[in-house]
């Protein structure tokens, strides 16, 4: 069978590549060997946020005078889990299948593998392997899977990864979480609130190492107050579990033993490229795909790597952004139209380098976009970090009694623009996009003074940051 | 006594003019005959938001599966009112006095009146009237007061205005609210939730007439569901109340009578300029002050009108913005430094014309910035309105079960920038600043595609609006 475009992997990224290709009139095949909708729909964004929202909403409500006394009793665990199941579409993909069909893409169920230039073989669950030919482009959108370290005893211990942590149907009495990134802190927040006694074991010296240091500090403080144990500098050396069920023990480097009922490894991601035929096109199986700003694999004129698999920015929204850019670039090239890969051009995923937003939906929320101070300095920008205690913002105090939070703006002193911003505190998730527009828009500081925050909202922190910068 | 700058009125606007003048080393007097801190601190923003937050937080919490059942019983009215008292500083201004003193401004207690060019007389509560001379500038920052119509029976009926509505210590069983603007809908939201049976009587055909029509429609729908009665096209012709207390009756145009225990008139604002000596400088007492973009009164080289009194944008944050601009302009002129009154210049309150943000803290929240479709068309811009149903945004559904809301982006088709944006729905207050940055920053639509909303937040509505615009 021949198509203009063959997409391997039908997560949000593959779906969006297909959407843009179809919008340009290109015939499009999508190959998927699991559920259409991908990690995000079933084992990441959707279920995790459905689990987290009751937790943060409750924390918020309990900080409001006149309301807090009315918020009694624990969360309704069964209702929370049922809500999660609903948002994970009960792990059925009919809705997503219907959507892909509605845009006129052909779905091929089975494992897709490259088989030389412009060729993709499909190995269906039953029946014969067959080959798809792509006239213009193959887009690899296979994403990542949990990366679990090679520790003694771990393979036989049935550890949770992000998949089990977001889809579990039962609350473990004790949960050990290994790792300190987004998955670790979000799942610690959820399961502690649902009744587990959670212990977080972090190899390094803090949580959320990719954000400004105060983000991890504030989240660790809150997790501890919620009853969880957060231990830094605590690398796990081995795992023990008899017969793969029953209690599980994490053995630390120094021999200390931490027992629990389940153990979650949230220790990073690996590209799902080990079994997609990369060797047939001269690439190394299991490697991240190196791509240009249109997401085309370097050295190729037909192969694209879009989303997490290219390791530019491992987030659903950023993958979808790349998918729009790449899908449009594929279409422009197919039709011989102009391709604009200049910085911030229509066919350049420029934001990947400069304006990647991320919200960690913990209590407090941690939201950041662009470069941290350390990243900006490492990139050679001449910058200054401007910090502000969000407790001093009227709108923050009105949002939550005893508000605790912190904001940082990283200003490029040569260009007088904002290179990055971080907000940590309750209710900041929606505030982030103001910074994303400022950073991606490269709006000059002088103009930001005219972007007046409505009073009294938390966004008044912008005014305070500008005032602090002016000094 | 002689000062560089004399500020009449010590609300947030006067305070900020003084702050900028002092930062530039100008000696500054501030004259105030009521509480330092002004309307916002005691009878507007602060108490109203302290009253509203428990109401909207409760509404939000009750829309979250797993949490809603835990949110039992009514709000704790005594605690809500005590919280309000705290945020209104118990109607004492020690804190604000201390702040003004800390910046080195002199406080003159008493009524301030112009007495010819550069002269301000102060009439203290006791003692002799005296005169202040301003070497460089007098800034009138006296704001507004409630405008109550001249209806039969009203003067003797002790109606509430915004002051009583935000400071009342008791919940009336029945409350009639006359008006359909921000004060009307916010106070209807508060008192209905605290136990009043509220009836809103609107002269015109809808609520929040200055916003996109759907804002008022969604707020009216929610107020009605909360148990309030909203009647449009219901002008009040007279008010009856025996002896000024006991039940009060609003008599409609058609003779219908609506009885209540209190009546709030939220029917607009009038400038506080009737007794500030405007006649001594050739201006008409009681009029709004007409000013240029640096907030200097037209035809004068020393008189400024800053904040609500100039009728440019009657909101605390916008008044404070003008105060920063005017204070800096006064200082620049005093020191013979360059004055930048170009569009978006440091000494031009350009946002007043193009990017005024407003959040109405009702349930749902209504947030808007810049021009509505109607305003943009009236201003002669070639625009297109792009609408999106916020219920279709994943982050919105995760925020609140059964989310209802709507967004509109008004795009300038010639310049390809956003002229205005409106979001109505739960949890949109902090989202507004993204639009404020986009509108004030005049960020091109092509660049906004690179401002990726974090998934799954409500801010993903931006992506949907852009997609809808592209068509």
Interface residues (C-beta under 8 A of the other chain):
Chain A: X40 X45 X46 X49 X50 X53 X54 X57 X58 X60 X61 X64 X65 X66 X67 X69 X70 X71 X72 X73 X74 X75 X76 X77 X79 X80 X82 X83 X87 X315 X316 X317 X318 X320 X321 X324 X344 X346 X350 X351 X355 X356 X357 X358 X359 X367 X394 X395 X398 X399 X401 X427 X428 X429 X430 X431 X432 X433 X434 X436 X437 X438 X439 X440 X441 X443 X446 X447 X448 X449 X450 X451 X452 X453 X454 X455 X456 X457 X458 X459 X460 X462
Chain B: X40 X45 X46 X49 X50 X53 X54 X57 X58 X60 X61 X64 X65 X66 X67 X69 X70 X71 X72 X73 X74 X75 X76 X77 X79 X80 X82 X83 X87 X315 X316 X317 X318 X320 X321 X324 X344 X346 X350 X351 X355 X356 X357 X358 X359 X367 X394 X395 X398 X399 X401 X427 X428 X429 X430 X431 X432 X433 X434 X436 X437 X438 X439 X440 X441 X443 X446 X447 X448 X449 X450 X451 X452 X453 X454 X455 X456 X457 X458 X459 X460 X462
